[in-house]
Amino acid sequence: MPKLPSRETIKRATIADMKALRIHKPEYNRLVTIYADLVHQYNEALQDFDASGRQYETETAAGGSKKSAIVATLENLRKDILAYSDRLCPNPKALENVTAEKKKSSGLAAALRDLT
């Protein structure tokens, strides 16, 4: 089985993506940590699901079938990841509604820029 990225690796990659999009602030790091933990849990659950032969349904005591617990877990994790992703904005849909802060230049910088 391939080695899964660690929580810290996911967190660093998410912060790097947010910085590249100019939407990161250190105050968001607590949410990024939770997001990274959810993504890590999802990756582990998906790996377990693959290892179990991707069994979607399980038998009930009454003889019927129902969605397996791992599939329900994966679905819930996807929803949670999407919710955090929408808040942190590293996805295209959420980014449409956000404007990145532009660094304000000082009056001196503007004057020097005008001279050139």
N, CA, C and O atoms as CSV, one atom per row, in Angstrom:
chain,resi,resn,atom,element,x,y,z
A,1,MET,N,N,0.832,-1.190,0.000
A,1,MET,CA,C,0.000,0.000,0.000
A,1,MET,C,C,0.871,1.246,0.000
A,1,MET,O,O,1.900,1.291,0.675
A,2,PRO,N,N,0.462,2.251,-0.753
A,2,PRO,CA,C,1.256,3.480,-0.765
A,2,PRO,C,C,1.164,4.204,0.573
A,2,PRO,O,O,0.154,4.140,1.275
A,3,LYS,N,N,2.229,4.879,0.893
A,3,LYS,CA,C,2.267,5.623,2.144
A,3,LYS,C,C,1.397,6.875,2.010
A,3,LYS,O,O,1.485,7.609,1.026
A,4,LEU,N,N,0.561,7.097,3.018
A,4,LEU,CA,C,-0.328,8.256,3.008
A,4,LEU,C,C,0.415,9.497,3.481
A,4,LEU,O,O,1.316,9.399,4.313
A,5,PRO,N,N,0.046,10.669,2.957
A,5,PRO,CA,C,0.669,11.893,3.464
A,5,PRO,C,C,0.247,12.122,4.917
A,5,PRO,O,O,-0.885,11.826,5.300
A,6,SER,N,N,1.153,12.641,5.701
A,6,SER,CA,C,0.852,12.895,7.116
A,6,SER,C,C,-0.046,14.118,7.253
A,6,SER,O,O,-0.230,14.885,6.308
A,7,ARG,N,N,-0.596,14.281,8.443
A,7,ARG,CA,C,-1.428,15.456,8.716
A,7,ARG,C,C,-0.621,16.732,8.487
A,7,ARG,O,O,-1.111,17.705,7.914
A,8,GLU,N,N,0.624,16.701,8.947
A,8,GLU,CA,C,1.474,17.897,8.825
A,8,GLU,C,C,1.772,18.199,7.358
A,8,GLU,O,O,1.810,19.366,6.967
A,9,THR,N,N,1.980,17.178,6.550
A,9,THR,CA,C,2.223,17.378,5.118
A,9,THR,C,C,1.003,17.993,4.450
A,9,THR,O,O,1.125,18.909,3.637
A,10,ILE,N,N,-0.175,17.485,4.798
A,10,ILE,CA,C,-1.418,18.027,4.243
A,10,ILE,C,C,-1.600,19.471,4.683
A,10,ILE,O,O,-2.004,20.321,3.889
A,11,LYS,N,N,-1.303,19.748,5.945
A,11,LYS,CA,C,-1.436,21.114,6.469
A,11,LYS,C,C,-0.489,22.061,5.731
A,11,LYS,O,O,-0.901,23.139,5.303
A,12,ARG,N,N,0.769,21.667,5.581
A,12,ARG,CA,C,1.738,22.528,4.889
A,12,ARG,C,C,1.333,22.765,3.445
A,12,ARG,O,O,1.459,23.881,2.940
A,13,ALA,N,N,0.847,21.727,2.774
A,13,ALA,CA,C,0.428,21.872,1.376
A,13,ALA,C,C,-0.788,22.790,1.261
A,13,ALA,O,O,-0.876,23.594,0.333
A,14,THR,N,N,-1.720,22.670,2.199
A,14,THR,CA,C,-2.904,23.529,2.182
A,14,THR,C,C,-2.521,24.982,2.409
A,14,THR,O,O,-3.024,25.870,1.720
A,15,ILE,N,N,-1.638,25.235,3.364
A,15,ILE,CA,C,-1.185,26.602,3.631
A,15,ILE,C,C,-0.443,27.149,2.413
A,15,ILE,O,O,-0.624,28.310,2.044
A,16,ALA,N,N,0.390,26.317,1.790
A,16,ALA,CA,C,1.119,26.767,0.595
A,16,ALA,C,C,0.149,27.120,-0.528
A,16,ALA,O,O,0.334,28.119,-1.223
A,17,ASP,N,N,-0.887,26.298,-0.705
A,17,ASP,CA,C,-1.898,26.592,-1.732
A,17,ASP,C,C,-2.618,27.899,-1.422
A,17,ASP,O,O,-2.849,28.714,-2.316
A,18,MET,N,N,-2.970,28.097,-0.160
A,18,MET,CA,C,-3.678,29.316,0.227
A,18,MET,C,C,-2.783,30.545,0.044
A,18,MET,O,O,-3.252,31.604,-0.373
A,19,LYS,N,N,-1.500,30.396,0.356
A,19,LYS,CA,C,-0.573,31.520,0.165
A,19,LYS,C,C,-0.425,31.847,-1.312
A,19,LYS,O,O,-0.355,33.017,-1.690
A,20,ALA,N,N,-0.377,30.816,-2.148
A,20,ALA,CA,C,-0.264,31.044,-3.590
A,20,ALA,C,C,-1.492,31.785,-4.120
A,20,ALA,O,O,-1.391,32.572,-5.061
A,21,LEU,N,N,-2.643,31.530,-3.515
A,21,LEU,CA,C,-3.876,32.211,-3.903
A,21,LEU,C,C,-4.047,33.552,-3.179
A,21,LEU,O,O,-5.013,34.275,-3.421
A,22,ARG,N,N,-3.121,33.871,-2.307
A,22,ARG,CA,C,-3.125,35.106,-1.494
A,22,ARG,C,C,-4.376,35.212,-0.625
A,22,ARG,O,O,-4.977,36.280,-0.510
A,23,ILE,N,N,-4.759,34.089,-0.015
A,23,ILE,CA,C,-5.918,34.094,0.870
A,23,ILE,C,C,-5.572,33.571,2.265
A,23,ILE,O,O,-6.468,33.381,3.087
A,24,HIS,N,N,-4.293,33.336,2.544
A,24,HIS,CA,C,-3.900,32.776,3.838
A,24,HIS,C,C,-3.619,33.877,4.851
A,24,HIS,O,O,-3.023,34.908,4.537
A,25,LYS,N,N,-4.065,33.626,6.070
A,25,LYS,CA,C,-3.711,34.440,7.226
A,25,LYS,C,C,-3.379,33.465,8.351
A,25,LYS,O,O,-3.992,32.401,8.436
A,26,PRO,N,N,-2.434,33.800,9.207
A,26,PRO,CA,C,-2.072,32.883,10.301
A,26,PRO,C,C,-3.267,32.532,11.197
A,26,PRO,O,O,-3.289,31.465,11.811
A,27,GLU,N,N,-4.242,33.411,11.271
A,27,GLU,CA,C,-5.419,33.154,12.102
A,27,GLU,C,C,-6.217,31.945,11.593
A,27,GLU,O,O,-7.005,31.372,12.346
A,28,TYR,N,N,-6.030,31.559,10.358
A,28,TYR,CA,C,-6.758,30.429,9.773
A,28,TYR,C,C,-6.117,29.084,10.100
A,28,TYR,O,O,-6.700,28.039,9.810
A,29,ASN,N,N,-4.941,29.093,10.691
A,29,ASN,CA,C,-4.187,27.850,10.870
A,29,ASN,C,C,-4.921,26.814,11.719
A,29,ASN,O,O,-4.756,25.614,11.500
A,30,ARG,N,N,-5.728,27.256,12.681
A,30,ARG,CA,C,-6.485,26.306,13.492
A,30,ARG,C,C,-7.477,25.536,12.608
A,30,ARG,O,O,-7.625,24.321,12.743
A,31,LEU,N,N,-8.149,26.253,11.709
A,31,LEU,CA,C,-9.072,25.593,10.782
A,31,LEU,C,C,-8.323,24.708,9.790
A,31,LEU,O,O,-8.802,23.638,9.415
A,32,VAL,N,N,-7.157,25.158,9.375
A,32,VAL,CA,C,-6.346,24.356,8.446
A,32,VAL,C,C,-5.935,23.049,9.115
A,32,VAL,O,O,-5.893,22.006,8.462
A,33,THR,N,N,-5.635,23.096,10.405
A,33,THR,CA,C,-5.267,21.886,11.143
A,33,THR,C,C,-6.426,20.888,11.166
A,33,THR,O,O,-6.227,19.692,10.952
A,34,ILE,N,N,-7.626,21.384,11.423
A,34,ILE,CA,C,-8.807,20.510,11.433
A,34,ILE,C,C,-9.038,19.939,10.033
A,34,ILE,O,O,-9.313,18.749,9.879
A,35,TYR,N,N,-8.925,20.788,9.022
A,35,TYR,CA,C,-9.090,20.362,7.630
A,35,TYR,C,C,-8.073,19.265,7.287
A,35,TYR,O,O,-8.428,18.251,6.685
A,36,ALA,N,N,-6.820,19.471,7.668
A,36,ALA,CA,C,-5.772,18.487,7.376
A,36,ALA,C,C,-6.072,17.166,8.083
A,36,ALA,O,O,-5.833,16.096,7.522
A,37,ASP,N,N,-6.588,17.232,9.301
A,37,ASP,CA,C,-6.937,16.021,10.034
A,37,ASP,C,C,-8.076,15.271,9.324
A,37,ASP,O,O,-8.044,14.045,9.217
A,38,LEU,N,N,-9.068,16.009,8.847
A,38,LEU,CA,C,-10.176,15.382,8.116
A,38,LEU,C,C,-9.691,14.708,6.830
A,38,LEU,O,O,-10.095,13.588,6.519
A,39,VAL,N,N,-8.830,15.394,6.096
A,39,VAL,CA,C,-8.302,14.820,4.851
A,39,VAL,C,C,-7.478,13.565,5.161
A,39,VAL,O,O,-7.550,12.572,4.437
A,40,HIS,N,N,-6.703,13.620,6.233
A,40,HIS,CA,C,-5.910,12.449,6.627
A,40,HIS,C,C,-6.823,11.281,7.002
A,40,HIS,O,O,-6.582,10.147,6.587
A,41,GLN,N,N,-7.870,11.552,7.784
A,41,GLN,CA,C,-8.824,10.506,8.152
A,41,GLN,C,C,-9.494,9.929,6.907
A,41,GLN,O,O,-9.691,8.718,6.810
A,42,TYR,N,N,-9.840,10.786,5.967
A,42,TYR,CA,C,-10.461,10.333,4.723
A,42,TYR,C,C,-9.514,9.408,3.960
A,42,TYR,O,O,-9.924,8.349,3.484
A,43,ASN,N,N,-8.254,9.810,3.845
A,43,ASN,CA,C,-7.269,8.982,3.135
A,43,ASN,C,C,-7.112,7.614,3.798
A,43,ASN,O,O,-7.020,6.596,3.112
A,44,GLU,N,N,-7.080,7.591,5.151
A,44,GLU,CA,C,-6.969,6.318,5.866
A,44,GLU,C,C,-8.208,5.452,5.635
A,44,GLU,O,O,-8.092,4.253,5.378
A,45,ALA,N,N,-9.395,6.061,5.727
A,45,ALA,CA,C,-10.636,5.314,5.529
A,45,ALA,C,C,-10.718,4.775,4.104
A,45,ALA,O,O,-11.155,3.644,3.891
A,46,LEU,N,N,-10.304,5.573,3.142
A,46,LEU,CA,C,-10.322,5.127,1.752
A,46,LEU,C,C,-9.358,3.961,1.535
A,46,LEU,O,O,-9.656,3.028,0.790
A,47,GLN,N,N,-8.216,4.025,2.185
A,47,GLN,CA,C,-7.249,2.936,2.084
A,47,GLN,C,C,-7.830,1.656,2.706
A,47,GLN,O,O,-7.661,0.567,2.157
A,48,ASP,N,N,-8.510,1.791,3.844
A,48,ASP,CA,C,-9.157,0.634,4.472
A,48,ASP,C,C,-10.262,0.075,3.577
A,48,ASP,O,O,-10.420,-1.139,3.457
A,49,PHE,N,N,-11.015,0.964,2.956
A,49,PHE,CA,C,-12.098,0.564,2.055
A,49,PHE,C,C,-11.537,-0.221,0.873
A,49,PHE,O,O,-12.093,-1.246,0.479
A,50,ASP,N,N,-10.446,0.261,0.319
A,50,ASP,CA,C,-9.796,-0.450,-0.797
A,50,ASP,C,C,-9.283,-1.810,-0.345
A,50,ASP,O,O,-9.417,-2.804,-1.060
A,51,ALA,N,N,-8.688,-1.847,0.861
A,51,ALA,CA,C,-8.125,-3.097,1.369
A,51,ALA,C,C,-9.212,-4.132,1.653
A,51,ALA,O,O,-8.960,-5.334,1.576
A,52,SER,N,N,-10.411,-3.672,1.980
A,52,SER,CA,C,-11.501,-4.607,2.286
A,52,SER,C,C,-12.238,-5.065,1.034
A,52,SER,O,O,-13.242,-5.770,1.130
A,53,GLY,N,N,-11.754,-4.677,-0.125
A,53,GLY,CA,C,-12.387,-5.100,-1.362
A,53,GLY,C,C,-13.523,-4.214,-1.803
A,53,GLY,O,O,-14.353,-4.627,-2.612
A,54,ARG,N,N,-13.578,-2.999,-1.285
A,54,ARG,CA,C,-14.606,-2.020,-1.656
A,54,ARG,C,C,-16.015,-2.572,-1.478
A,54,ARG,O,O,-16.839,-2.510,-2.390
A,55,GLN,N,N,-16.273,-3.101,-0.315
A,55,GLN,CA,C,-17.583,-3.653,-0.014
A,55,GLN,C,C,-18.528,-2.506,0.355
A,55,GLN,O,O,-18.379,-1.883,1.406
A,56,TYR,N,N,-19.501,-2.235,-0.523
A,56,TYR,CA,C,-20.425,-1.123,-0.351
A,56,TYR,C,C,-21.571,-1.434,0.605
A,56,TYR,O,O,-22.072,-0.546,1.295
A,57,GLU,N,N,-21.977,-2.680,0.642
A,57,GLU,CA,C,-23.128,-3.055,1.459
A,57,GLU,C,C,-22.760,-4.181,2.409
A,57,GLU,O,O,-21.858,-4.975,2.144
A,58,THR,N,N,-23.481,-4.229,3.525
A,58,THR,CA,C,-23.335,-5.313,4.475
A,58,THR,C,C,-24.713,-5.908,4.730
A,58,THR,O,O,-25.734,-5.249,4.531
A,59,GLU,N,N,-24.727,-7.127,5.159
A,59,GLU,CA,C,-25.981,-7.813,5.458
A,59,GLU,C,C,-26.497,-7.377,6.831
A,59,GLU,O,O,-25.723,-7.171,7.765
A,60,THR,N,N,-27.802,-7.242,6.928
A,60,THR,CA,C,-28.424,-6.922,8.213
A,60,THR,C,C,-28.868,-8.216,8.880
A,60,THR,O,O,-28.883,-9.270,8.243
A,61,ALA,N,N,-29.227,-8.145,10.146
A,61,ALA,CA,C,-29.687,-9.321,10.879
A,61,ALA,C,C,-31.001,-9.844,10.301
A,61,ALA,O,O,-31.306,-11.033,10.392
A,62,ALA,N,N,-31.771,-8.935,9.706
A,62,ALA,CA,C,-33.063,-9.328,9.141
A,62,ALA,C,C,-32.924,-9.943,7.747
A,62,ALA,O,O,-33.922,-10.332,7.141
A,63,GLY,N,N,-31.720,-10.030,7.246
A,63,GLY,CA,C,-31.501,-10.645,5.939
A,63,GLY,C,C,-31.415,-9.652,4.800
A,63,GLY,O,O,-31.181,-10.049,3.659
A,64,GLY,N,N,-31.597,-8.377,5.074
A,64,GLY,CA,C,-31.487,-7.351,4.037
A,64,GLY,C,C,-30.058,-6.863,3.914
A,64,GLY,O,O,-29.124,-7.483,4.422
A,65,SER,N,N,-29.909,-5.772,3.248
A,65,SER,CA,C,-28.572,-5.177,3.143
A,65,SER,C,C,-28.667,-3.688,3.414
A,65,SER,O,O,-29.701,-3.058,3.191
A,66,LYS,N,N,-27.569,-3.146,3.897
A,66,LYS,CA,C,-27.482,-1.712,4.155
A,66,LYS,C,C,-26.089,-1.226,3.784
A,66,LYS,O,O,-25.165,-2.014,3.585
A,67,LYS,N,N,-25.965,0.074,3.697
A,67,LYS,CA,C,-24.673,0.686,3.361
A,67,LYS,C,C,-23.664,0.325,4.449
A,67,LYS,O,O,-23.979,0.388,5.638
A,68,SER,N,N,-22.468,-0.049,4.048
A,68,SER,CA,C,-21.459,-0.405,5.042
A,68,SER,C,C,-21.019,0.823,5.821
A,68,SER,O,O,-21.134,1.952,5.343
A,69,ALA,N,N,-20.521,0.593,7.012
A,69,ALA,CA,C,-20.111,1.681,7.903
A,69,ALA,C,C,-18.993,2.514,7.284
A,69,ALA,O,O,-18.968,3.734,7.449
A,70,ILE,N,N,-18.072,1.871,6.576
A,70,ILE,CA,C,-16.946,2.607,5.994
A,70,ILE,C,C,-17.425,3.547,4.897
A,70,ILE,O,O,-16.878,4.639,4.741
A,71,VAL,N,N,-18.444,3.138,4.128
A,71,VAL,CA,C,-18.980,4.007,3.076
A,71,VAL,C,C,-19.655,5.218,3.708
A,71,VAL,O,O,-19.492,6.340,3.228
A,72,ALA,N,N,-20.414,4.998,4.782
A,72,ALA,CA,C,-21.052,6.117,5.489
A,72,ALA,C,C,-20.001,7.061,6.059
A,72,ALA,O,O,-20.169,8.280,6.008
A,73,THR,N,N,-18.932,6.515,6.594
A,73,THR,CA,C,-17.848,7.342,7.132
A,73,THR,C,C,-17.209,8.173,6.034
A,73,THR,O,O,-16.964,9.367,6.211
A,74,LEU,N,N,-16.939,7.540,4.896
A,74,LEU,CA,C,-16.340,8.267,3.764
A,74,LEU,C,C,-17.248,9.407,3.304
A,74,LEU,O,O,-16.773,10.510,3.033
A,75,GLU,N,N,-18.546,9.145,3.217
A,75,GLU,CA,C,-19.486,10.181,2.794
A,75,GLU,C,C,-19.501,11.352,3.774
A,75,GLU,O,O,-19.498,12.510,3.357
A,76,ASN,N,N,-19.518,11.057,5.069
A,76,ASN,CA,C,-19.515,12.125,6.079
A,76,ASN,C,C,-18.220,12.922,6.037
A,76,ASN,O,O,-18.235,14.147,6.154
A,77,LEU,N,N,-17.108,12.231,5.871
A,77,LEU,CA,C,-15.828,12.939,5.789
A,77,LEU,C,C,-15.776,13.830,4.550
A,77,LEU,O,O,-15.256,14.945,4.612
A,78,ARG,N,N,-16.304,13.354,3.439
A,78,ARG,CA,C,-16.341,14.188,2.222
A,78,ARG,C,C,-17.125,15.469,2.468
A,78,ARG,O,O,-16.695,16.552,2.070
A,79,LYS,N,N,-18.264,15.349,3.116
A,79,LYS,CA,C,-19.092,16.528,3.419
A,79,LYS,C,C,-18.350,17.496,4.335
A,79,LYS,O,O,-18.369,18.707,4.117
A,80,ASP,N,N,-17.694,16.953,5.365
A,80,ASP,CA,C,-16.946,17.806,6.289
A,80,ASP,C,C,-15.770,18.487,5.591
A,80,ASP,O,O,-15.512,19.670,5.808
A,81,ILE,N,N,-15.063,17.736,4.756
A,81,ILE,CA,C,-13.932,18.306,4.016
A,81,ILE,C,C,-14.413,19.424,3.104
A,81,ILE,O,O,-13.779,20.475,3.011
A,82,LEU,N,N,-15.523,19.198,2.439
A,82,LEU,CA,C,-16.070,20.218,1.557
A,82,LEU,C,C,-16.460,21.472,2.335
A,82,LEU,O,O,-16.220,22.588,1.872
A,83,ALA,N,N,-17.055,21.299,3.501
A,83,ALA,CA,C,-17.446,22.447,4.318
A,83,ALA,C,C,-16.221,23.260,4.739
A,83,ALA,O,O,-16.234,24.487,4.649
A,84,TYR,N,N,-15.170,22.589,5.195
A,84,TYR,CA,C,-13.953,23.309,5.591
A,84,TYR,C,C,-13.260,23.920,4.375
A,84,TYR,O,O,-12.720,25.024,4.448
A,85,SER,N,N,-13.281,23.202,3.273
A,85,SER,CA,C,-12.679,23.714,2.047
A,85,SER,C,C,-13.388,24.994,1.594
A,85,SER,O,O,-12.742,25.933,1.127
A,86,ASP,N,N,-14.708,25.027,1.732
A,86,ASP,CA,C,-15.453,26.242,1.377
A,86,ASP,C,C,-15.081,27.406,2.289
A,86,ASP,O,O,-15.037,28.552,1.844
A,87,ARG,N,N,-14.818,27.124,3.546
A,87,ARG,CA,C,-14.442,28.194,4.489
A,87,ARG,C,C,-13.013,28.685,4.246
A,87,ARG,O,O,-12.731,29.879,4.344
A,88,LEU,N,N,-12.128,27.758,3.931
A,88,LEU,CA,C,-10.718,28.124,3.729
A,88,LEU,C,C,-10.444,28.631,2.314
A,88,LEU,O,O,-9.440,29.304,2.080
A,89,CYS,N,N,-11.316,28.316,1.388
A,89,CYS,CA,C,-11.285,28.804,-0.006
A,89,CYS,C,C,-10.171,28.289,-0.900
A,89,CYS,O,O,-9.826,28.981,-1.858
A,90,PRO,N,N,-9.583,27.124,-0.656
A,90,PRO,CA,C,-8.595,26.665,-1.633
A,90,PRO,C,C,-9.224,25.928,-2.808
A,90,PRO,O,O,-8.509,25.364,-3.636
A,91,ASN,N,N,-10.557,25.924,-2.892
A,91,ASN,CA,C,-11.206,25.260,-4.024
A,91,ASN,C,C,-11.788,26.303,-4.978
A,91,ASN,O,O,-12.108,27.412,-4.551
A,92,PRO,N,N,-11.925,25.974,-6.233
A,92,PRO,CA,C,-12.349,26.959,-7.245
A,92,PRO,C,C,-13.713,27.594,-6.969
A,92,PRO,O,O,-13.875,28.798,-7.168
A,93,LYS,N,N,-14.681,26.824,-6.521
A,93,LYS,CA,C,-16.022,27.355,-6.304
A,93,LYS,C,C,-16.028,28.389,-5.182
A,93,LYS,O,O,-16.631,29.452,-5.327
A,94,ALA,N,N,-15.375,28.093,-4.085
A,94,ALA,CA,C,-15.333,29.025,-2.961
A,94,ALA,C,C,-14.506,30.256,-3.304
A,94,ALA,O,O,-14.811,31.362,-2.856
A,95,LEU,N,N,-13.467,30.063,-4.094
A,95,LEU,CA,C,-12.590,31.175,-4.447
A,95,LEU,C,C,-13.295,32.211,-5.313
A,95,LEU,O,O,-12.900,33.377,-5.323
A,96,GLU,N,N,-14.334,31.804,-6.041
A,96,GLU,CA,C,-15.083,32.753,-6.871
A,96,GLU,C,C,-15.694,33.877,-6.041
A,96,GLU,O,O,-15.868,34.993,-6.532
A,97,ASN,N,N,-16.018,33.582,-4.784
A,97,ASN,CA,C,-16.696,34.541,-3.925
A,97,ASN,C,C,-15.745,35.319,-3.016
A,97,ASN,O,O,-16.197,36.068,-2.151
A,98,VAL,N,N,-14.449,35.153,-3.199
A,98,VAL,CA,C,-13.473,35.791,-2.324
A,98,VAL,C,C,-12.573,36.695,-3.149
A,98,VAL,O,O,-12.180,36.360,-4.266
A,99,THR,N,N,-12.260,37.833,-2.580
A,99,THR,CA,C,-11.270,38.699,-3.217
A,99,THR,C,C,-10.027,38.690,-2.342
A,99,THR,O,O,-10.099,38.922,-1.135
A,100,ALA,N,N,-8.916,38.428,-2.949
A,100,ALA,CA,C,-7.658,38.395,-2.210
A,100,ALA,C,C,-7.261,39.810,-1.832
A,100,ALA,O,O,-7.469,40.761,-2.586
A,101,GLU,N,N,-6.686,39.924,-0.651
A,101,GLU,CA,C,-6.227,41.235,-0.214
A,101,GLU,C,C,-4.985,41.624,-0.997
A,101,GLU,O,O,-4.063,40.828,-1.173
A,102,LYS,N,N,-4.984,42.838,-1.452
A,102,LYS,CA,C,-3.807,43.343,-2.144
A,102,LYS,C,C,-3.011,44.180,-1.155
A,102,LYS,O,O,-3.567,44.938,-0.361
A,103,LYS,N,N,-1.710,44.025,-1.224
A,103,LYS,CA,C,-0.858,44.794,-0.331
A,103,LYS,C,C,-0.901,46.247,-0.748
A,103,LYS,O,O,-0.729,46.589,-1.918
A,104,LYS,N,N,-1.135,47.090,0.234
A,104,LYS,CA,C,-1.194,48.522,-0.038
A,104,LYS,C,C,0.227,49.070,-0.103
A,104,LYS,O,O,1.066,48.765,0.744
A,105,SER,N,N,0.470,49.857,-1.090
A,105,SER,CA,C,1.799,50.453,-1.189
A,105,SER,C,C,1.761,51.816,-0.497
A,105,SER,O,O,0.726,52.480,-0.446
A,106,SER,N,N,2.881,52.200,0.016
A,106,SER,CA,C,2.976,53.481,0.709
A,106,SER,C,C,2.995,54.622,-0.313
A,106,SER,O,O,3.190,54.403,-1.508
A,107,GLY,N,N,2.792,55.810,0.175
A,107,GLY,CA,C,2.840,56.980,-0.685
A,107,GLY,C,C,4.196,57.145,-1.325
A,107,GLY,O,O,4.300,57.534,-2.488
A,108,LEU,N,N,5.245,56.846,-0.561
A,108,LEU,CA,C,6.606,56.954,-1.085
A,108,LEU,C,C,6.813,55.953,-2.225
A,108,LEU,O,O,7.389,56.291,-3.259
A,109,ALA,N,N,6.346,54.735,-2.031
A,109,ALA,CA,C,6.487,53.727,-3.075
A,109,ALA,C,C,5.735,54.143,-4.322
A,109,ALA,O,O,6.231,53.949,-5.432
A,110,ALA,N,N,4.543,54.714,-4.165
A,110,ALA,CA,C,3.776,55.155,-5.316
A,110,ALA,C,C,4.488,56.291,-6.044
A,110,ALA,O,O,4.505,56.328,-7.274
A,111,ALA,N,N,5.077,57.217,-5.287
A,111,ALA,CA,C,5.783,58.339,-5.889
A,111,ALA,C,C,7.023,57.845,-6.651
A,111,ALA,O,O,7.311,58.319,-7.750
A,112,LEU,N,N,7.737,56.911,-6.072
A,112,LEU,CA,C,8.922,56.364,-6.734
A,112,LEU,C,C,8.537,55.589,-7.991
A,112,LEU,O,O,9.251,55.635,-8.993
A,113,ARG,N,N,7.432,54.893,-7.941
A,113,ARG,CA,C,6.953,54.154,-9.099
A,113,ARG,C,C,6.574,55.122,-10.231
A,113,ARG,O,O,6.814,54.832,-11.403
A,114,ASP,N,N,5.989,56.258,-9.881
A,114,ASP,CA,C,5.600,57.256,-10.868
A,114,ASP,C,C,6.812,57.913,-11.512
A,114,ASP,O,O,6.722,58.386,-12.645
A,115,LEU,N,N,7.944,57.952,-10.813
A,115,LEU,CA,C,9.143,58.592,-11.357
A,115,LEU,C,C,9.785,57.738,-12.461
A,115,LEU,O,O,10.477,58.272,-13.328
A,116,THR,N,N,9.569,56.469,-12.437
A,116,THR,CA,C,10.213,55.593,-13.429
A,116,THR,C,C,9.381,55.418,-14.667
A,116,THR,O,O,9.788,54.711,-15.590
